[in-house]
Amino acid sequence: MGTAPVDGPAAPVRVGVYGGTFDPVHIGHLAIAEEVRWALALQQVRFVPAALQPLKGVPPGAAPVQRLAMIRLACADNPAFVPDDLELRRPPPSYTVETLEHLRARFGSGVELWFIVGADAARELPRWRRVADLVTLARLAIVERPGHAFDPIAFEQAVPAGAGRYVLLQGPRLDLSSTEIRRRVATRRPVRYLVPEAVRQYIADQGLYHQDPAHG
């Protein structure tokens, strides 16, 4: 059994794992994480930026250290939100099942892991590496998003091991994407109130996203 990390005064019992490129992290990500934290009574939500997502295959616009810095800024005022750089410390691409194996070994079997995924990404789960192991390592918190319906029957037919291992949650329904943030920055449109103010200032200070806004 692994040893729980020292991230607070007591070891967590239920931990959310929120992966993605986060290029950049925005208020939609934070609102989803908080909704899931509340709905499932999670003690932590760990934000895990990917080095390179296998199904995208396109390098992020911001460097790994910059994406991690923005996550740290975004999570600074919520003690339940924990930035985690474990995928950035491994050679890319980033496979979720390997991340969950690492966290299971770190926390031990007494901690319940919940992997947070949008309904759009959940439809792609049959293409993910070792998906049957993934849904054994962690339960799924599938969050509905505007314009992306989730079909439980189709999902359970495609991923039989996932039956009974997920909950479907209504998210805050903010129709916002990192691609749109990058596009707005590249075209000199405002992103204030779409990203945390500290993240907006970091983007400006670092000169991020002035070109190639549509990738990823």
N, C-alpha and C positions, 0 to 999 in steps of 0.2 A: 504494500500500500504506500502511496506517495505521501508526502508531507504538505499540508496546506501552506500557501505562501503567507507571509506577514504583510498584508496590505491594509490592515486596520486592527482595531483592538480585539476582534474575535474572528475566528475562521468563518467564512460564509457557508451557508447551507444550500442556497440556490443561486447559481451564477448564470447570467446570460452572456453569450458570446456573439458579438456583432462584427462580422467581417465585411470587407469591401475595399475598394481602392481609396475611397474618401479623398477625392481629387477635385475640389476640396470637400471637407466635411461641412455640412450646412444644417440649417434649423430643422429640415425634414428628418435627417438622421437622428438628431437629438430628440425630436418629438416622438419618433417611433421608439427609440430606446427607453424613454421615460414612460411611454404608454405600456410597453411590455413589462418594464420593471414593476410598475404599479399593478398591472393585471395579474402577474404571476408571483407577486411578492418576492422579487429577486433582491438579494442583498448587494449584488454587484452586476453591472453590465460592463464587460470588457470589450473595448474597441480595438480590433485587431486589423490594422491596415495590411493589405496584401503587397508583396513585392511585385508580383506579376500574376494576374488572374489567368489561368490556363485557357479558358474559353474566350477570352478577349484577345490575348496575344499582342496587345498594343501597349507599349510602355506608357506609364502615366505622364501627365504634363509636368507635375511637380516631382522633385526628387524625393526618395523615401524619407530622408531626414526632414524635409519641408512638410510632407504630409503628416508625419508623426508630430511635428511641432504644432501644426494647426489643430490636430486632435487634442493635444495637451492643453492648448489654449481654450478650446471649446469645452473641455471637461473640467476645467479648473474650479468652477463654482458648484459642482455637484459631486459630493464625496462618494456617491454610488457608481459614478462613471470612472472606469480605470483604463487608461491607455496601455496597450500591451504590444511590444515590438517584436514578439517572438517570430512572426513570419518574415520580418525584415532582417532577422539574424540568420535565416536559412537561405540557401541558394534558391532562386526562383526556378520554376513557377511555384505558386503557393497552393497547396492542396488542403482543403478544409479538414479532411479526415485525419491528416497528420497533425494539424493544429489541435484537434480535439483529443487525439491520443496523447499529445504533449500535456495538455491541460488536465486530462484524466490522471496521468501519472503525477502531475504536480499537486493536484488537490486531493487525490485519493477517492476511493469508492463512496465515501460518505457524503460527497457533494453532488447535487443534482445539476447537470449541465443542460442549458437550453440554448440551442442555436437559433438566432434570430434571422429570418429570411423573408424578403418580400414575396408576394404571391407571384410576381413575374419571374423571379429567380427560382421559386419553388417548382415551376413547370419545367425548368431545365435540370432539376436534380437527377433524373435518370441518366444524364450524361456525365455526372460528376464521378470522380474516382471513388471506388469502393463505397458506393452510396449505402449499401446494406450495413456496412460497418459504421458509417457515419450516423445513421439513425439509431444504432445500438448504443453508441457512445453518448449521444445527446438527444433529448427530445427537441422537436421543432416548434418554434413559435412563428407561425406563418402569418404575416401581416398583409391584409388587403390594401391595395393601392388603387387610386383612380384609374379606370380603364383596364385593369388587370384582374379578371375573375379567376377564382380558383375552383377547380373541379375535384372534389375529394375522391370520387369514384375512379376517375382517370389516374389520379395520383397513386392510389392504392393498388391499381392494376399494374402501373409501371414500377412502383416501389413497394412490393408486398411487405417488406420488413418495416415499412413506415406506418402500417395500420396500427392505430392506437398509440402512436408515438408522436402525435402532433396536436396542437390546438390552432384554430383559426381565429385571429383577432382582427377587429376593425381598428385600423390605424387612425391617426389624426387627419388622414386624407388631404395632405398637403401635396399638390401636384408640382413637385420641385425636383430637379435633378442636378448633379454636378456638371453635366454637360451644359445645361442652361446657365449655370453660374459662370463657367468658363467663357461661354459665348457672350454673356453680358459684359464681362471684364474686357474681352477682346474688342468689343464694339463701344467701349467707354460708357456703358449704361450702368446705373447704380446697382449695387448689391447690398447696400445697407438694409438691415432687417431680414435679409435672406440668409445671411451667415452671421455668426456671433461677431460683435464689433471687434474683438481682439483678432479674430480670423480675417476680417475685412482689412484691418490695418496691416496685418502680416502680409497679405497678398499684395497690398500696395507697396509696402516697404521692400519686398523681395522682387517686385516687378513680374509677378507670375501671370500666366495665361494671356499674354498680349498677342499670341499667335496660335494657330491650329486649335481653335476652340471646340471643334466638333469631334475630335477623336475620343474613343472610349465610351 
